[in-house]
Amino acid sequence: WQCQSDCDGLTYGQGKYPIEFKFLGIFDTVASFGLPATNLSNSLPFLERDLVVDERVQNCSHYIAGNELRFAFPVDVIHKDNKLANSNWKEVVYPGVHSDVGGGYEPGSQGVNDNFARIPLKHML
């Protein structure tokens, strides 16, 4: 089956079945750039860092790391001009860095664990 887009939205099955996006849950979505483990990319021009979520998404939760210090991990926000496109969308800031919110640390890696990431995960569920 292929999806089709028309002025009324997305459909599949030769336009017979409408597609609805009830919920999108995202964890600290960032536009990571540059060389791994370096911050040498601060001279690169990036005009737009905002994440574009389709307005047809009915509910969206974006959980953001409030203490990220690495330049190469700028947060992508889902709002424009301090306004959310949909009143059922929310962005929540959690303490910690990128991997503290979205996970990603391997057990025992760098002397840390993923326990902090379990909190936003529980809130998402």
DSSP file (Angstrom, degrees, kcal/mol; ACC not computed):
  #  RESIDUE AA STRUCTURE BP1 BP2  ACC     N-H-->O    O-->H-N    N-H-->O    O-->H-N    TCO  KAPPA ALPHA  PHI   PSI    X-CA   Y-CA   Z-CA
    1    1 A W              0   0    0      0, 0.0     2,-0.4     0, 0.0    11,-0.0   0.000 360.0 360.0 360.0 140.5    0.0    0.0    0.0
    2    2 A Q        -     0   0    0      0, 0.0    11,-0.6     0, 0.0    12,-0.4  -0.916 360.0-124.9-114.6 143.7    1.2    3.5   -0.8
    3    3 A C  E     -A   12   0A   0     -2,-0.4     2,-0.4     9,-0.2     9,-0.2  -0.597  23.0-158.6 -82.9 147.1    0.2    6.6    1.1
    4    4 A Q  E     -A   11   0A   0      7,-3.2     7,-2.5    -2,-0.2     2,-0.5  -0.960   4.0-149.5-124.7 145.1   -1.3    9.5   -0.8
    5    5 A S  E     +A   10   0A   0     -2,-0.4     2,-0.3     5,-0.2     5,-0.2  -0.957  26.6 155.0-114.8 131.4   -1.5   13.1    0.2
    6    6 A D  E >   -A    9   0A   0      3,-2.3     3,-1.6    -2,-0.5    -2,-0.0  -0.797  61.0 -80.1-139.1-175.1   -4.3   15.4   -0.9
    7    7 A C  T 3  S+     0   0    0      1,-0.3     3,-0.1    -2,-0.3    -2,-0.0   0.701 127.2  53.8 -65.8 -17.4   -5.9   18.6    0.4
    8    8 A D  T 3  S-     0   0    0      1,-0.3     2,-0.3     3,-0.0    -1,-0.3   0.506 119.4 -95.0 -94.3  -5.2   -8.0   16.5    2.8
    9    9 A G  E <   -A    6   0A   0     -3,-1.6    -3,-2.3     9,-0.0     2,-0.4  -0.889  60.3 -30.2 129.9-160.8   -5.0   14.7    4.4
   10   10 A L  E     +AB   5  19A   0      9,-0.5     9,-2.8    -2,-0.3     2,-0.3  -0.778  54.5 172.3-100.0 141.6   -3.2   11.4    4.1
   11   11 A T  E     -AB   4  18A   0     -7,-2.5    -7,-3.2    -2,-0.4     2,-0.3  -0.933  13.1-159.2-138.3 163.0   -4.9    8.2    2.9
   12   12 A Y  E   > +AB   3  17A   0      5,-2.1     5,-2.3    -2,-0.3     4,-0.4  -0.916  64.9  51.6-136.6 168.3   -3.7    4.8    1.9
   13   13 A G  T > 5S-     0   0    0    -11,-0.6     3,-1.3    -2,-0.3    -1,-0.2   0.958 134.7 -46.4  69.9  52.4   -5.3    2.0   -0.1
   14   14 A Q  T 3 5S-     0   0    0    -12,-0.4    -1,-0.2     1,-0.3   -11,-0.1   0.855 111.3 -54.0  57.5  38.6   -6.0    4.0   -3.2
   15   15 A G  T 3 5S+     0   0    0      2,-0.2    -1,-0.3     1,-0.0    -2,-0.2   0.526 113.7 114.0  81.0   5.9   -7.5    6.8   -1.0
   16   16 A K  T < 5 +     0   0    0     -3,-1.3    -3,-0.2    -4,-0.4    -2,-0.1   0.809  68.6  49.5 -80.7 -30.1  -10.0    4.5    0.8
   17   17 A Y  E   <S-B   12   0A   0     -5,-2.3    -5,-2.1     2,-0.0    -1,-0.2  -0.931  75.9-140.2-120.9 115.8   -8.6    4.7    4.3
   18   18 A P  E     -B   11   0A   0      0, 0.0     2,-0.5     0, 0.0    -7,-0.3  -0.432  15.0-137.2 -71.5 146.2   -7.7    8.0    6.0
   19   19 A I  E     -B   10   0A   0     -9,-2.8    -9,-0.5    -2,-0.1     2,-0.4  -0.908  19.9-170.1-104.5 126.9   -4.6    8.2    8.1
   20   20 A E        -     0   0    0     -2,-0.5     2,-0.8   -11,-0.1    37,-0.1  -0.934  17.3-147.2-116.5 142.0   -4.8    9.9   11.5
   21   21 A F  B     +c   57   0B   0     35,-0.6    37,-3.2    -2,-0.4    38,-0.4  -0.864  23.5 170.5-106.9  96.1   -1.9   10.8   13.7
   22   22 A K        +     0   0    0     -2,-0.8    37,-0.4     1,-0.2     2,-0.3   0.872  63.9   7.1 -75.2 -38.6   -3.3   10.6   17.2
   23   23 A F        -     0   0    0     35,-0.2     2,-0.4     2,-0.0    -1,-0.2  -0.994  49.3-173.0-152.5 138.6    0.0   10.9   19.1
   24   24 A L  E     -d   60   0C   0     35,-2.0    37,-2.1    -2,-0.3     2,-0.5  -0.974  12.0-171.5-129.8 117.4    3.7   11.7   18.5
   25   25 A G  E     +d   61   0C   0     -2,-0.4     2,-0.4    35,-0.2    37,-0.2  -0.945   9.9 176.5-111.2 123.1    6.1   11.3   21.5
   26   26 A I  E     -d   62   0C   0     35,-2.8    37,-2.3    -2,-0.5     2,-0.6  -0.970  21.1-143.6-131.4 144.1    9.6   12.5   21.0
   27   27 A F  E    S-d   63   0C   0     -2,-0.4    37,-0.2    35,-0.2    75,-0.1  -0.920  70.2 -40.7-112.2 112.1   12.6   12.7   23.4
   28   28 A D  S    S-     0   0    0     35,-4.2     2,-0.4    -2,-0.6    -1,-0.2   0.862  70.2-156.5  41.1  62.5   15.0   15.6   23.2
   29   29 A T        -     0   0    0     47,-0.3    47,-3.0    34,-0.1     2,-0.3  -0.554  18.3-179.6 -71.3 123.2   15.1   15.8   19.4
   30   30 A V  B     -F   75   0D   0     -2,-0.4     2,-1.2    45,-0.2    45,-0.2  -0.911  37.3-129.3-127.5 152.4   18.4   17.5   18.4
   31   31 A A        -     0   0    0     43,-1.7     2,-0.1    -2,-0.3    -2,-0.0  -0.685  37.2-165.7 -95.3  77.9   20.0   18.5   15.1
   32   32 A S        +     0   0    0     -2,-1.2     2,-0.3    41,-0.2    41,-0.2  -0.432  16.7 164.2 -68.3 136.4   23.3   16.9   15.9
   33   33 A F        +     0   0    0     39,-1.1     8,-0.2    -2,-0.1     2,-0.1  -0.959  24.2  41.0-148.5 164.6   26.0   18.1   13.6
   34   34 A G  S    S-     0   0    0     -2,-0.3     3,-0.1     6,-0.1     5,-0.1  -0.343  93.5 -28.1  93.4-174.6   29.8   18.1   13.2
   35   35 A L  S >  S-     0   0    0      1,-0.1     3,-1.5    -2,-0.1     5,-0.2  -0.516  77.1 -93.0 -77.2 143.5   32.5   15.6   13.9
   36   36 A P  T 3  S+     0   0    0      0, 0.0    -1,-0.1     0, 0.0     3,-0.1  -0.272 106.4   7.1 -57.2 139.8   31.8   13.1   16.7
   37   37 A A  T 3  S+     0   0    0      1,-0.2     2,-0.3    -3,-0.1    -3,-0.0   0.674 112.9  96.5  63.3  20.9   33.1   14.1   20.1
   38   38 A T    <   -     0   0    0     -3,-1.5    -1,-0.2    34,-0.0    34,-0.2  -0.919  61.9-151.7-133.0 163.6   34.1   17.5   19.0
   39   39 A N    >   +     0   0    0     -2,-0.3     3,-0.8     1,-0.1    -5,-0.1  -0.176  60.3 119.9-119.6  36.9   32.6   21.0   19.1
   40   40 A L  G >   +     0   0    0      1,-0.2     3,-0.5    -5,-0.2    -1,-0.1   0.482  55.3  78.4 -80.5  -2.4   34.4   22.2   16.0
   41   41 A S  G >   +     0   0    0      1,-0.2     3,-2.1    -8,-0.2    -1,-0.2   0.336  55.0 106.0 -92.0   8.5   31.2   22.9   14.1
   42   42 A N  G <  S+     0   0    0     -3,-0.8    -1,-0.2     1,-0.3    -2,-0.1   0.606  75.4  59.9 -69.1  -6.9   30.3   26.2   15.7
   43   43 A S  G <  S+     0   0    0     -3,-0.5    -1,-0.3     2,-0.1    -2,-0.1   0.478  81.4 104.3 -94.1  -2.6   31.4   28.1   12.6
   44   44 A L  S <  S-     0   0    0     -3,-2.1     2,-0.6     1,-0.1    -3,-0.0  -0.614  74.4-123.4 -81.5 135.9   28.8   26.3   10.4
   45   45 A P        +     0   0    0      0, 0.0     2,-0.5     0, 0.0    -2,-0.1  -0.673  31.8 175.3 -82.2 122.3   25.8   28.4    9.4
   46   46 A F        -     0   0    0     -2,-0.6     3,-0.1     1,-0.1    -2,-0.0  -0.965   7.4-177.8-124.6 113.2   22.5   26.8   10.4
   47   47 A L  S    S+     0   0    0     -2,-0.5     2,-0.4     1,-0.2    -1,-0.1   0.825  70.6  32.2 -81.5 -31.7   19.5   29.0    9.7
   48   48 A E        +     0   0    0      1,-0.1    -1,-0.2     2,-0.0     0, 0.0  -0.984  48.0 161.2-134.6 123.2   16.8   26.8   11.0
   49   49 A R        +     0   0    0     -2,-0.4     2,-0.2    -3,-0.1   -18,-0.1   0.347  42.9 116.5-117.9   2.5   17.0   24.4   13.9
   50   50 A D        -     0   0    0     26,-0.2     2,-0.3     1,-0.1    28,-0.1  -0.528  65.2-123.7 -80.5 139.6   13.3   23.9   14.6
   51   51 A L        -     0   0    0     26,-1.4     2,-0.8    -2,-0.2    -1,-0.1  -0.611  20.2-138.7 -77.2 134.3   11.7   20.6   14.2
   52   52 A V        -     0   0    0     -2,-0.3     2,-0.5    24,-0.0    26,-0.1  -0.866  21.0-175.6-101.2 110.8    8.7   20.6   11.8
   53   53 A V        -     0   0    0     -2,-0.8    32,-0.1    25,-0.2     7,-0.0  -0.912  34.0-110.3-103.7 128.9    5.8   18.5   13.1
   54   54 A D    >   -     0   0    0     -2,-0.5     3,-2.1     1,-0.2    -1,-0.0  -0.310  19.4-129.2 -59.5 136.5    2.9   18.3   10.8
   55   55 A E  T 3  S+     0   0    0      1,-0.3    -1,-0.2    30,-0.0    -2,-0.0   0.640 103.3  73.3 -64.4 -13.7   -0.2   20.1   12.1
   56   56 A R  T 3   +     0   0    0    -36,-0.0   -35,-0.6     2,-0.0     2,-0.6   0.609  68.7 105.0 -77.0  -9.8   -2.3   17.0   11.5
   57   57 A V  B <   -c   21   0B   0     -3,-2.1   -35,-0.2     1,-0.2     3,-0.1  -0.617  60.3-160.8 -70.0 118.1   -0.6   15.4   14.5
   58   58 A Q  S    S+     0   0    0    -37,-3.2     2,-0.4    -2,-0.6    30,-0.2   0.885  71.0  19.2 -73.8 -39.9   -3.3   15.6   17.1
   59   59 A N        +     0   0    0    -37,-0.4   -35,-2.0   -38,-0.4     2,-0.4  -0.999  67.2 177.3-134.9 132.0   -1.2   15.2   20.3
   60   60 A C  E     -de  24  89C   0     28,-1.2    30,-2.6    -2,-0.4     2,-0.5  -0.994   9.3-171.6-139.0 130.5    2.5   15.7   20.6
   61   61 A S  E     -de  25  90C   0    -37,-2.1   -35,-2.8    -2,-0.4     2,-0.5  -0.988   5.9-175.5-120.0 124.2    4.8   15.5   23.7
   62   62 A H  E     -de  26  91C   0     28,-2.4    30,-2.3    -2,-0.5     2,-0.5  -0.974   8.8-159.5-122.0 116.9    8.4   16.6   23.3
   63   63 A Y  E     -de  27  92C   0    -37,-2.3   -35,-4.2    -2,-0.5     2,-0.3  -0.866  14.2-162.5-102.0 124.3   10.6   16.1   26.3
   64   64 A I  E     - e   0  93C   0     28,-3.1    30,-3.4    -2,-0.5     2,-0.5  -0.817  20.6-121.0-114.4 142.2   13.7   18.3   26.3
   65   65 A A  E     - e   0  94C   0     -2,-0.3     3,-0.5    28,-0.2    33,-0.1  -0.701  20.1-164.1 -79.5 125.9   17.1   18.1   28.2
   66   66 A G  S    S+     0   0    0     28,-3.1    31,-0.2    -2,-0.5    -1,-0.1   0.566  80.4  46.6 -88.4  -9.1   17.5   21.3   30.2
   67   67 A N        +     0   0    0     29,-2.8     2,-0.3    27,-0.3    -1,-0.2   0.057  68.0 143.7-125.0  26.4   21.2   21.0   30.9
   68   68 A E        +     0   0    0     -3,-0.5     7,-0.1    28,-0.2    29,-0.1  -0.523  18.1 175.6 -69.7 129.2   22.8   20.1   27.6
   69   69 A L        +     0   0    0     -2,-0.3     2,-0.4     3,-0.0    -1,-0.2   0.538  43.9 104.4-110.1 -12.7   26.2   21.8   27.3
   70   70 A R    >   -     0   0    0      1,-0.2     3,-1.6     3,-0.1   -31,-0.0  -0.598  61.0-148.9 -79.1 126.1   27.5   20.4   24.0
   71   71 A F  T 3  S+     0   0    0     -2,-0.4    -1,-0.2     1,-0.3   -32,-0.1   0.834  94.5  62.8 -60.9 -33.9   27.3   22.9   21.2
   72   72 A A  T 3  S+     0   0    0      1,-0.2   -39,-1.1   -34,-0.2    -1,-0.3   0.379  95.0  65.1 -77.7   6.6   26.8   20.1   18.6
   73   73 A F    <   +     0   0    0     -3,-1.6    -1,-0.2   -41,-0.2     2,-0.2  -0.410  65.7 168.4-123.5  56.6   23.5   19.1   20.3
   74   74 A P        -     0   0    0      0, 0.0   -43,-1.7     0, 0.0     2,-0.1  -0.503  38.7-114.1 -70.8 137.5   21.1   22.1   19.9
   75   75 A V  B     -F   30   0D   0    -45,-0.2     2,-0.6    -2,-0.2   -45,-0.2  -0.441  17.6-139.0 -73.0 141.9   17.6   21.3   20.7
   76   76 A D        -     0   0    0    -47,-3.0   -47,-0.3    -2,-0.1     2,-0.3  -0.898  22.5-155.5 -94.9 125.4   14.9   21.3   18.0
   77   77 A V        -     0   0    0     -2,-0.6   -26,-1.4     2,-0.1    14,-0.0  -0.695  17.4-144.3-102.1 157.3   11.7   22.8   19.4
   78   78 A I  S    S+     0   0    0     -2,-0.3     7,-0.6   -28,-0.1     2,-0.3   0.292  75.6  82.3-101.8   9.1    8.2   22.2   18.1
   79   79 A H  E     -G   84   0E   0      5,-0.1     2,-0.4     6,-0.1     5,-0.2  -0.803  62.6-150.2-111.9 157.5    7.0   25.8   18.7
   80   80 A K  E >  S-G   83   0E   0      3,-2.4     3,-1.8    -2,-0.3    -2,-0.0  -0.989  81.0  -5.4-123.0 132.9    7.4   28.9   16.6
   81   81 A D  T 3  S-     0   0    0     -2,-0.4    -1,-0.1     1,-0.3     3,-0.1   0.875 129.2 -59.1  51.7  42.0    7.6   32.3   18.1
   82   82 A N  T 3  S+     0   0    0      1,-0.2     2,-0.4    -3,-0.1    -1,-0.3   0.701 116.7 110.6  61.7  22.7    6.8   30.8   21.5
   83   83 A K  E <   -G   80   0E   0     -3,-1.8    -3,-2.4     0, 0.0     2,-0.3  -0.989  63.1-135.8-128.3 137.2    3.5   29.4   20.3
   84   84 A L  E     -G   79   0E   0     -2,-0.4    -5,-0.1    -5,-0.2     3,-0.0  -0.683  15.9-133.9 -86.3 144.4    2.6   25.7   19.7
   85   85 A A  S    S+     0   0    0     -7,-0.6     2,-0.4    -2,-0.3    -1,-0.1   0.762  92.7  33.4 -68.1 -24.7    0.7   25.0   16.5
   86   86 A N  S >  S-     0   0    0      1,-0.1     3,-1.7   -26,-0.1    -1,-0.1  -0.994  73.8-136.1-136.1 136.9   -1.8   22.8   18.4
   87   87 A S  T 3  S+     0   0    0     -2,-0.4    -1,-0.1     1,-0.3   -28,-0.1   0.663 105.5  61.9 -68.3 -14.3   -3.1   23.3   21.9
   88   88 A N  T 3  S+     0   0    0    -30,-0.2   -28,-1.2     2,-0.0     2,-0.3   0.252  87.5  93.3 -93.8  11.8   -2.7   19.5   22.5
   89   89 A W  E <   -e   60   0C   0     -3,-1.7     2,-0.3   -30,-0.2   -28,-0.2  -0.789  54.3-179.4-100.6 147.6    1.1   19.8   21.9
   90   90 A K  E     -e   61   0C   0    -30,-2.6   -28,-2.4    -2,-0.3     2,-0.4  -0.999  21.4-156.9-147.4 149.8    3.5   20.2   24.8
   91   91 A E  E     -e   62   0C   0     -2,-0.3     2,-0.4   -30,-0.2   -28,-0.2  -0.997  16.4-170.9-122.4 129.9    7.2   20.6   25.5
   92   92 A V  E     -e   63   0C   0    -30,-2.3   -28,-3.1    -2,-0.4     2,-0.5  -0.978  14.4-140.9-124.8 132.1    8.5   19.7   28.9
   93   93 A V  E     -e   64   0C   0     -2,-0.4   -28,-0.2   -30,-0.2   -30,-0.1  -0.811  18.5-170.2 -96.1 128.8   12.0   20.4   30.1
   94   94 A Y  E     -e   65   0C   0    -30,-3.4   -28,-3.1    -2,-0.5   -27,-0.3  -0.869  29.7-103.0-113.1 148.7   13.7   17.8   32.3
   95   95 A P  S    S+     0   0    0      0, 0.0     2,-0.2     0, 0.0    -1,-0.0  -0.425  80.8  46.2 -68.0 146.2   17.0   18.1   34.2
   96   96 A G  S    S-     0   0    0     -2,-0.1   -29,-2.8   -31,-0.1   -28,-0.2  -0.609  85.7 -63.9 119.2-178.4   20.0   16.5   32.6
   97   97 A V    >>  -     0   0    0     -2,-0.2     3,-1.3   -30,-0.2     4,-1.2  -0.418  63.7 -76.7-101.4 179.5   21.7   16.2   29.2
   98   98 A H  H >> S+     0   0    0      1,-0.3     4,-2.4     2,-0.2     3,-0.7   0.855 130.2  44.2 -46.0 -51.7   20.5   14.6   26.0
   99   99 A S  H 3> S+     0   0    0      1,-0.2     4,-1.2     2,-0.2     6,-0.3   0.708 105.3  63.5 -74.0 -18.8   21.1   11.0   27.0
  100  100 A D  H <4 S+     0   0    0     -3,-1.3    -1,-0.2     2,-0.2    -2,-0.2   0.800 113.5  34.4 -70.9 -27.8   19.5   11.6   30.5
  101  101 A V  H << S+     0   0    0     -4,-1.2    -2,-0.2    -3,-0.7    20,-0.1   0.883 132.4  25.7 -92.4 -46.4   16.2   12.4   28.8
  102  102 A G  H  < S-     0   0    0     -4,-2.4    -3,-0.2     1,-0.3    -2,-0.2   0.449 101.2-129.7-100.6  -0.8   16.2   10.1   25.8
  103  103 A G     <  +     0   0    0     -4,-1.2    -1,-0.3    -5,-0.3    -2,-0.2  -0.260  50.4 144.1  80.3-175.2   18.4    7.3   27.0
  104  104 A G        +     0   0    0      1,-0.4     2,-0.3    -4,-0.1    -4,-0.1   0.195  30.9 123.8 126.4 -16.3   21.3    5.9   25.1
  105  105 A Y        -     0   0    0     -6,-0.3    -1,-0.4     8,-0.1     9,-0.1  -0.605  57.5-132.4 -74.8 132.6   24.0    5.2   27.6
  106  106 A E    >   -     0   0    0     -2,-0.3     3,-2.7     1,-0.1     6,-0.2  -0.574  43.3 -81.0 -76.9 148.9   25.1    1.5   27.5
  107  107 A P  T 3  S+     0   0    0      0, 0.0     6,-0.1     0, 0.0    -1,-0.1  -0.280 117.8   4.8 -53.2 126.3   25.2   -0.2   30.9
  108  108 A G  T >  S+     0   0    0      4,-0.7     3,-1.2     1,-0.3     2,-0.3   0.411  93.2 147.2  79.9  -2.4   28.5    0.9   32.6
  109  109 A S  G X  S-     0   0    0     -3,-2.7     3,-2.3     1,-0.3    -1,-0.3  -0.504  77.2 -12.2 -71.1 129.9   29.4    3.3   29.8
  110  110 A Q  G 3  S-     0   0    0      1,-0.3    -1,-0.3    -2,-0.3     3,-0.1   0.680 119.6 -71.8  56.1  20.9   31.4    6.3   31.0
  111  111 A G  G <  S+     0   0    0     -3,-1.2    -1,-0.3     1,-0.3     2,-0.2   0.691 111.1 104.2  71.8  18.2   30.5    5.4   34.6
  112  112 A V    <   -     0   0    0     -3,-2.3    -4,-0.7    -6,-0.2    -1,-0.3  -0.734  52.3-154.1-122.8 172.7   26.8    6.4   34.1
  113  113 A N        -     0   0    0     -2,-0.2     3,-0.3    -6,-0.1     4,-0.1  -0.804  30.0-108.7-136.9-179.2   23.5    4.6   33.6
  114  114 A D  S  > S+     0   0    0     -2,-0.3     4,-0.7     1,-0.2     3,-0.4   0.120  76.9 115.5-100.8  21.7   20.2    5.4   32.1
  115  115 A N  T >4 S+     0   0    0      1,-0.2     3,-1.0     2,-0.2     4,-0.5   0.871  73.7  54.6 -61.4 -38.2   18.2    5.7   35.3
  116  116 A F  T >4 S+     0   0    0     -3,-0.3     3,-1.3     1,-0.2    -1,-0.2   0.877 101.5  59.9 -62.2 -35.9   17.4    9.4   34.7
  117  117 A A  T 3> S+     0   0    0     -3,-0.4     4,-1.6     1,-0.3    -1,-0.2   0.683  90.6  70.4 -68.0 -17.2   15.9    8.5   31.3
  118  118 A R  H <X S+     0   0    0     -3,-1.0     4,-2.2    -4,-0.7    -1,-0.3   0.792  90.4  61.4 -70.0 -26.3   13.3    6.2   32.9
  119  119 A I  H <> S+     0   0    0     -3,-1.3     4,-2.1    -4,-0.5     5,-0.2   0.973 107.3  40.1 -67.9 -54.9   11.5    9.2   34.4
  120  120 A P  H  > S+     0   0    0      0, 0.0     4,-2.2     0, 0.0    -1,-0.2   0.884 114.3  56.1 -61.1 -35.0   10.6   10.9   31.0
  121  121 A L  H  X S+     0   0    0     -4,-1.6     4,-1.8     1,-0.2    -2,-0.2   0.929 107.3  48.2 -61.0 -44.0    9.8    7.5   29.6
  122  122 A K  H  < S+     0   0    0     -4,-2.2    -1,-0.2     1,-0.2    -3,-0.1   0.899 111.8  49.9 -63.1 -39.9    7.3    6.8   32.4
  123  123 A H  H  < S+     0   0    0     -4,-2.1    -1,-0.2     1,-0.2    -2,-0.2   0.842 107.8  54.3 -67.0 -32.6    5.7   10.2   31.8
  124  124 A M  H  <        0   0    0     -4,-2.2    -1,-0.2     1,-0.3    -2,-0.2   0.870 360.0 360.0 -68.7 -35.8    5.4    9.5   28.1
  125  125 A L     <        0   0    0     -4,-1.8    -1,-0.3    -5,-0.2    -2,-0.2   0.490 360.0 360.0 -74.9 360.0    3.6    6.3   28.7
